[in-house]
């Protein structure tokens, strides 16, 4: 909800500053609905033209992320490390047969069931199970470099699709100033059609037309652009979960000692979500 505070501050400073310096809000408020209809409608139309229904639904989800923030918190990263490290330990100590049941039907796995928030993320579950299936069916003959390449490709593909809402928002933000000019030009055309009116009426009509330019710029750089940036931040923060999975699996395939596996997993996590080494190490011993 911190973003709501930012919106309130933005509106208060822009319109409050205008009034404070002697401006009259009446013409602006009078023109606002009409200009918003033109600019907002054109913006929505451009989104519909440039995106599929699936992309539009993802865009709505991206807007929700702006206000809700990242899906994954510090405890989720800790749980992910517990889950994947235990799976790799099972592979090493009990063999592929013991692991097979967990990766073939993760929805029935008692181990996955211990972490219900992670189990809801099907992309995460598939990244873990599909990668470990490769290891199991290859009977340990796979080059860790090859596994890493496959995981990198999978993560890149997911990242590409996950970031589309932020990219769509940024494209809309880039277009809004021009759409504001479109609204302003239409206002000027309307004014020129009433050139015989008294100066006070023409002045009001010209002022209304300029509101279109103002609104397009304000929406672009004050709201939509920051929304796109925040959506990108949130999405990239959640994508770190998949990098954590990759680091654990690859480090384990190289038979690195457990402290190094833990540090490899922790290294890519943002400090605010990064579990301490002791939390991970002691938590694994307690399980």
C-alpha positions in Angstrom: 0.0 0.0 0.0 3.0 2.3 0.0 2.3 3.0 -3.6 -1.1 4.5 -2.6 0.8 7.0 -0.5 2.9 7.9 -3.5 -0.2 8.5 -5.6 -1.7 10.8 -3.0 1.5 12.7 -2.7 1.8 13.1 -6.5 -1.8 14.4 -6.8 -1.5 16.7 -3.8 1.8 18.2 -4.9 0.8 18.7 -8.5 -2.7 20.1 -8.0 -1.9 21.6 -4.6 1.1 23.4 -6.0 -1.0 24.8 -8.9 -3.6 26.2 -6.5 -0.9 27.5 -4.1 0.6 29.6 -6.9 -2.8 31.1 -7.8 -4.1 28.7 -10.3 -7.8 28.0 -10.8 -8.7 24.3 -10.8 -12.2 24.8 -12.2 -11.2 24.8 -15.9 -8.9 21.8 -15.3 -11.6 19.8 -13.4 -14.1 20.7 -16.1 -11.9 19.4 -18.9 -10.5 16.4 -17.0 -13.3 13.9 -17.7 -13.3 14.6 -21.4 -9.6 14.5 -21.8 -9.3 11.4 -19.7 -11.9 9.7 -21.9 -9.9 10.4 -25.0 -6.4 9.7 -23.6 -7.4 6.7 -21.4 -9.6 5.2 -24.1 -6.9 5.5 -26.7 -4.4 4.0 -24.2 -6.7 1.0 -23.5 -7.3 0.6 -27.2 -3.6 0.6 -28.0 -3.1 -2.1 -25.3 -5.9 -4.2 -26.9 -4.3 -3.8 -30.3 -0.8 -4.8 -29.2 -1.6 -7.7 -26.8 -3.4 -11.0 -26.7 -6.1 -11.7 -24.2 -3.5 -13.8 -22.2 -1.1 -10.8 -22.2 -3.9 -8.5 -21.0 -4.7 -10.8 -18.1 -1.0 -10.9 -17.3 -1.0 -7.1 -17.4 -3.8 -7.0 -14.9 -1.8 -9.3 -12.7 1.2 -7.1 -13.0 -0.8 -4.1 -11.8 -1.9 -6.2 -8.7 1.8 -6.9 -8.1 2.6 -3.2 -8.0 0.4 -2.9 -4.9 0.9 -6.4 -3.3 4.6 -6.5 -3.7 6.8 -9.6 -4.2 5.2 -13.0 -3.8 8.1 -14.5 -2.0 9.4 -13.4 1.3 12.5 -14.3 3.4 10.9 -17.5 4.8 10.0 -18.7 1.3 13.6 -18.5 0.2 14.6 -20.4 3.3 12.0 -23.0 2.7 13.2 -23.4 -1.0 16.7 -24.0 0.2 15.5 -26.6 2.6 13.4 -28.4 0.0 16.0 -28.5 -2.8 19.0 -29.3 -0.6 17.0 -32.2 1.0 16.1 -33.5 -2.5 19.7 -33.4 -3.6 20.8 -35.1 -0.3 18.2 -37.8 -0.9 19.6 -38.4 -4.4 23.1 -38.7 -3.1 22.5 -40.9 -0.1 19.4 -43.0 -1.0 19.7 -43.1 -4.8 17.5 -42.2 -7.8 14.8 -44.7 -6.8 14.0 -42.9 -3.6 13.9 -39.5 -5.4 11.7 -40.7 -8.3 8.4 -40.7 -6.4 8.9 -37.1 -5.4 9.7 -35.7 -8.8 7.3 -37.8 -10.9 4.3 -36.8 -8.8 5.3 -33.8 -6.7 1.6 -33.1 -5.9 1.6 -36.4 -3.9 5.1 -35.9 -2.4 5.2 -35.6 1.4 8.4 -33.5 1.0 6.8 -31.0 -1.3 3.7 -31.0 1.0 5.8 -29.5 3.8 6.1 -26.3 1.8 2.6 -25.5 0.5 3.4 -22.0 -0.7 6.2 -23.3 -2.9 4.1 -26.2 -4.1 1.5 -23.7 -5.5 4.1 -22.3 -7.9 3.9 -24.8 -10.8 6.8 -23.1 -12.6 9.0 -23.7 -9.5 7.8 -27.3 -9.1 8.4 -28.1 -12.8 11.9 -26.5 -12.7 12.9 -28.7 -9.8 11.2 -31.9 -10.9 12.1 -31.7 -14.6 15.8 -31.0 -13.8 16.1 -33.8 -11.3 14.3 -36.1 -13.7 17.1 -35.5 -16.2 19.6 -36.4 -13.5 17.8 -39.5 -12.5 17.2 -40.9 -16.1 20.8 -40.2 -17.0 22.1 -42.4 -14.1 24.5 -39.6 -13.0 26.3 -39.3 -16.4 25.1 -35.8 -17.2 27.7 -33.0 -17.3 26.7 -30.3 -14.8 27.4 -27.7 -17.5 24.7 -29.2 -19.7 22.2 -29.2 -16.8 23.1 -25.6 -16.1 22.4 -24.6 -19.7 19.0 -26.3 -19.7 18.1 -24.6 -16.4 19.3 -21.2 -17.7 17.2 -21.6 -20.8 14.1 -22.5 -18.8 14.6 -19.5 -16.4 15.2 -17.1 -19.3 12.1 -18.3 -21.0 10.0 -17.8 -17.8 11.6 -14.4 -17.2 10.8 -13.3 -20.7 7.1 -14.1 -20.3 7.0 -12.9 -16.6 8.3 -9.4 -17.5 5.8 -8.8 -20.3 3.3 -6.9 -18.0 6.1 -4.5 -17.0 7.1 -4.0 -20.7 3.4 -3.4 -21.7 3.0 -0.8 -19.0 6.2 0.9 -20.1 5.0 0.9 -23.7 1.8 2.5 -22.6 3.7 5.1 -20.6 5.8 5.9 -23.6 2.7 6.5 -25.7 0.7 8.6 -23.3 2.4 12.0 -23.9 1.7 11.6 -27.7 -1.9 10.6 -26.9 -2.1 13.7 -24.8 -1.1 15.7 -27.8 -3.8 14.0 -29.8 -6.4 15.1 -27.3 -4.9 18.6 -27.2 -5.0 18.9 -31.0 -8.7 17.8 -31.0 -9.3 20.5 -28.5 -7.6 23.1 -30.7 -9.7 21.9 -33.6 -12.8 22.4 -31.5 -11.6 25.8 -30.5 -11.0 26.9 -34.1 -14.5 25.9 -35.0 -15.7 28.4 -32.4 -13.4 31.2 -33.4 -16.3 33.7 -33.4 -16.9 33.3 -29.7 -15.9 35.9 -27.1 -12.2 35.9 -25.9 -13.2 34.5 -22.4 -14.9 31.5 -24.0 -12.0 30.9 -26.4 -9.5 31.2 -23.5 -11.4 28.5 -21.6 -11.5 26.2 -24.7 -7.8 26.6 -25.3 -7.1 25.9 -21.6 -9.2 22.8 -21.8 -7.2 21.7 -24.9 -3.9 22.1 -23.0 -5.2 19.9 -20.2 -4.8 17.0 -22.7 -1.1 17.6 -23.0 -0.7 18.0 -19.2 -2.7 14.9 -18.5 -0.8 12.7 -21.0 2.6 13.8 -19.5 1.4 13.4 -15.9 0.0 9.9 -16.5 3.1 8.8 -18.4 5.8 10.0 -16.0 3.9 10.3 -12.8 1.9 7.0 -12.8 2.3 4.5 -15.6 6.1 4.7 -15.9 6.6 4.3 -12.1 4.0 1.4 -12.2 6.0 -0.3 -14.9 9.3 0.2 -13.0 7.7 -1.2 -9.8 6.2 -4.2 -11.5 9.6 -5.0 -13.0 11.2 -4.8 -9.5 8.6 -7.1 -8.0 8.8 -9.6 -10.8 12.6 -9.7 -10.8 12.5 -10.2 -7.0 10.4 -13.3 -7.4 12.5 -14.6 -10.2 15.4 -14.9 -7.8 13.7 -17.9 -6.4 14.4 -19.9 -9.6 18.1 -18.8 -9.5 18.3 -20.2 -6.0 17.0 -23.5 -7.1 19.6 -23.6 -10.0 22.5 -22.7 -7.7 21.7 -25.5 -5.3 21.2 -28.2 -7.9 24.4 -27.3 -9.9 26.6 -26.9 -6.8 25.3 -30.3 -5.6 26.0 -31.9 -8.9 29.6 -30.7 -8.7 29.7 -32.4 -5.3 30.6 -29.2 -3.5 30.6 -29.3 0.3 27.4 -28.3 2.0 28.7 -24.9 3.2 29.6 -23.9 -0.4 26.2 -25.1 -1.6 24.5 -22.9 1.0 26.6 -19.9 0.1 26.0 -20.4 -3.6 22.2 -20.4 -3.0 22.4 -17.4 -0.7 24.6 -15.3 -3.0 21.8 -14.5 -5.5 19.1 -13.5 -3.0 18.5 -9.8 -2.2 19.7 -8.9 1.3 16.3 -8.2 2.7 15.2 -11.7 1.8 18.5 -13.5 2.4 18.5 -16.0 5.2 21.7 -16.2 7.3 24.1 -19.1 6.9 23.3 -20.3 10.4 19.6 -20.3 9.7 20.0 -22.6 6.7 22.7 -24.8 8.2 21.0 -25.3 11.6 17.6 -25.7 9.9 18.9 -28.5 7.8 20.4 -30.3 10.8 17.1 -30.0 12.6 15.3 -31.7 9.8 
